[in-house]
Amino acid sequence: MAKFKRPKAEKPWPWFTEVQLDEILKIAKPEDKPVFEFLAFTGLRISELCRLDWEEIDLEKETVKVLSTNSDPTKNKKSRIIPMHSRVKNILSNMFKKKGFVFKGYSKDINAKLVSKNLYKRLKKLIKELEIKGCVHSFRKFFASYMANSGVPALVLKEWLGDHDIKILIDSYYKLDEDESYID
């Protein structure tokens, strides 16, 4: 029997640094900038952002609800609440129409849902121009790294992200001393 060489798995995309995020936001189109910034400071998955409705935004309590329903579940099938970063509150406060989808699609229909494929294309063009590596998910990774480095406890961040595995979260974003451990 012939032996086959298993292809090496590519390393996952890195998260954006603060400098890279600033560069992206600086050259992004006006309609894309708030979307990218919102992703970076909420940690939402692109599918969650595309279906985010104004009913899930509470500017007074400064929270963003990510709802999981039978017809439109989140990845882990759980709803969660994320506290609003000041940059997110600023984005939302400056938006004109606070009804329906928070971020609209790029079409003539003002009520159209944002299409993730279009966002992927627009970001791909920007990161190619900036000669950096990344993808839409890199905004989520930026958020996790940013929050971990800001002192947010791993269990809290796990809930905000809606992640299953705290081990992956800690291994990826938290720098532990050799004698420190975590709870399974």
C-alpha positions as CSV (number, residue, x, y, z in Angstrom):
1,M,0.0,0.0,0.0
2,A,1.4,3.4,-1.0
3,K,2.0,6.0,1.7
4,F,0.5,9.4,1.3
5,K,1.9,12.4,2.8
6,R,-0.7,14.3,4.8
7,P,-0.6,18.0,3.8
8,K,0.4,20.4,6.6
9,A,-2.4,22.3,8.1
10,E,-2.1,26.0,7.6
11,K,-1.7,28.1,10.7
12,P,-4.9,29.9,11.5
13,W,-5.1,33.6,10.6
14,P,-3.6,35.9,13.2
15,W,-5.6,38.6,14.9
16,F,-5.1,42.2,13.9
17,T,-2.8,44.3,16.1
18,E,-4.1,47.7,17.2
19,V,-1.9,49.4,14.6
20,Q,-3.3,47.1,11.8
21,L,-6.8,47.8,13.0
22,D,-6.2,51.5,12.9
23,E,-4.7,51.2,9.4
24,I,-7.8,49.2,8.2
25,L,-10.2,51.8,9.7
26,K,-8.2,54.7,8.2
27,I,-8.6,53.4,4.6
28,A,-11.9,51.6,4.9
29,K,-14.9,53.1,3.0
30,P,-17.2,55.2,5.2
31,E,-19.9,52.5,5.1
32,D,-17.4,49.7,6.1
33,K,-15.6,51.5,8.9
34,P,-18.3,51.2,11.5
35,V,-18.9,47.6,10.6
36,F,-15.2,46.7,11.0
37,E,-14.9,48.7,14.2
38,F,-18.0,47.1,15.6
39,L,-16.7,43.6,14.9
40,A,-13.4,44.5,16.6
41,F,-14.9,45.8,19.8
42,T,-17.7,43.3,20.3
43,G,-16.2,40.0,19.1
44,L,-19.3,39.1,17.2
45,R,-19.1,36.4,14.5
46,I,-19.9,37.7,11.0
47,S,-23.2,35.8,10.9
48,E,-24.2,37.3,14.3
49,L,-23.4,40.8,13.1
50,C,-25.4,40.4,9.8
51,R,-28.6,39.5,11.7
52,L,-28.1,41.9,14.6
53,D,-31.3,43.9,15.1
54,W,-31.9,47.2,16.9
55,E,-34.1,45.4,19.4
56,E,-30.9,43.6,20.6
57,I,-29.2,46.9,21.3
58,D,-29.6,48.7,24.7
59,L,-27.8,52.1,24.5
60,E,-29.0,52.9,28.1
61,K,-27.6,49.7,29.7
62,E,-24.7,49.7,27.2
63,T,-25.2,46.1,26.1
64,V,-25.5,44.1,22.9
65,K,-27.6,41.0,23.0
66,V,-26.7,38.1,20.7
67,L,-29.8,36.1,20.4
68,S,-30.0,32.4,19.5
69,T,-33.3,31.2,18.2
70,N,-34.5,27.9,16.8
71,S,-34.7,29.4,13.3
72,D,-31.5,31.3,13.6
73,P,-29.2,29.8,16.2
74,T,-25.7,31.1,17.2
75,K,-22.8,28.7,16.7
76,N,-23.1,27.3,20.3
77,K,-26.9,27.7,20.3
78,K,-26.8,30.1,23.3
79,S,-27.8,33.7,23.6
80,R,-25.4,36.1,25.4
81,I,-25.0,39.7,26.4
82,I,-21.9,41.7,25.6
83,P,-21.1,45.0,27.4
84,M,-20.7,47.9,25.0
85,H,-17.2,49.3,24.5
86,S,-17.2,53.2,24.3
87,R,-16.3,52.9,20.6
88,V,-19.3,50.7,19.9
89,K,-21.6,53.1,21.8
90,N,-20.2,55.9,19.7
91,I,-20.9,54.1,16.5
92,L,-24.4,53.1,17.4
93,S,-25.3,56.6,18.8
94,N,-24.3,58.2,15.5
95,M,-26.4,55.9,13.4
96,F,-29.5,57.5,11.8
97,K,-32.1,54.8,11.6
98,K,-32.5,52.7,14.7
99,K,-34.9,50.2,13.4
100,G,-34.5,46.8,11.8
101,F,-31.1,45.4,11.1
102,V,-28.3,47.5,12.7
103,F,-26.0,47.1,9.7
104,K,-27.7,47.3,6.3
105,G,-26.7,45.6,3.1
106,Y,-25.0,47.4,0.2
107,S,-28.1,47.6,-1.9
108,K,-30.9,50.0,-2.9
109,D,-33.2,48.3,-0.4
110,I,-32.7,50.2,2.8
111,N,-34.0,47.3,4.9
112,A,-31.7,44.7,3.3
113,K,-29.6,42.5,5.6
114,L,-25.8,42.9,5.3
115,V,-24.4,40.0,3.3
116,S,-21.2,38.5,4.7
117,K,-19.8,37.6,1.3
118,N,-19.7,41.2,0.3
119,L,-18.0,42.2,3.6
120,Y,-15.4,39.4,3.1
121,K,-14.5,40.8,-0.4
122,R,-14.2,44.4,0.8
123,L,-11.9,43.4,3.7
124,K,-9.8,41.1,1.5
125,K,-9.2,44.1,-0.8
126,L,-8.1,46.3,2.1
127,I,-5.8,43.8,3.8
128,K,-4.2,43.1,0.4
129,E,-3.6,46.8,-0.1
130,L,-2.1,47.0,3.4
131,E,-0.1,43.8,2.9
132,I,-1.3,42.3,6.2
133,K,-2.7,38.8,6.9
134,G,-6.2,38.4,8.3
135,C,-9.8,37.8,7.6
136,V,-13.1,38.9,9.0
137,H,-12.6,36.5,11.9
138,S,-9.4,38.3,12.8
139,F,-11.6,41.1,14.3
140,R,-13.1,38.6,16.7
141,K,-9.6,37.4,17.6
142,F,-8.5,41.0,18.1
143,F,-11.4,41.5,20.6
144,A,-10.4,38.4,22.5
145,S,-6.8,39.5,22.7
146,Y,-7.7,43.1,23.6
147,M,-10.0,42.0,26.4
148,A,-7.6,39.4,27.7
149,N,-4.9,42.0,27.8
150,S,-7.3,44.5,29.5
151,G,-7.7,42.1,32.4
152,V,-11.1,40.6,31.6
153,P,-11.3,37.2,33.4
154,A,-11.2,34.2,31.0
155,L,-14.6,32.8,32.2
156,V,-16.2,36.2,31.5
157,L,-14.6,36.5,28.1
158,K,-15.7,33.0,27.3
159,E,-19.3,34.0,27.9
160,W,-19.0,37.2,25.9
161,L,-17.6,35.3,23.0
162,G,-20.0,32.4,23.3
163,D,-17.1,30.0,23.1
164,H,-17.2,26.4,24.3
165,D,-13.6,25.7,25.3
166,I,-11.9,27.8,27.9
167,K,-8.6,25.9,27.3
168,I,-8.4,27.2,23.8
169,L,-9.3,30.7,24.9
170,I,-6.6,30.7,27.6
171,D,-3.9,29.1,25.4
172,S,-4.6,31.6,22.7
173,Y,-5.0,34.9,24.5
174,Y,-3.9,34.7,28.1
175,K,-0.2,34.4,29.1
176,L,-0.1,32.2,32.1
177,D,2.9,31.5,34.3
178,E,4.2,27.9,34.3
179,D,2.7,27.3,37.8
180,E,-0.7,28.8,37.0
181,S,-3.5,26.7,35.8
182,Y,-7.2,27.0,34.9
183,I,-10.4,25.2,35.9
184,D,-11.9,22.8,33.4
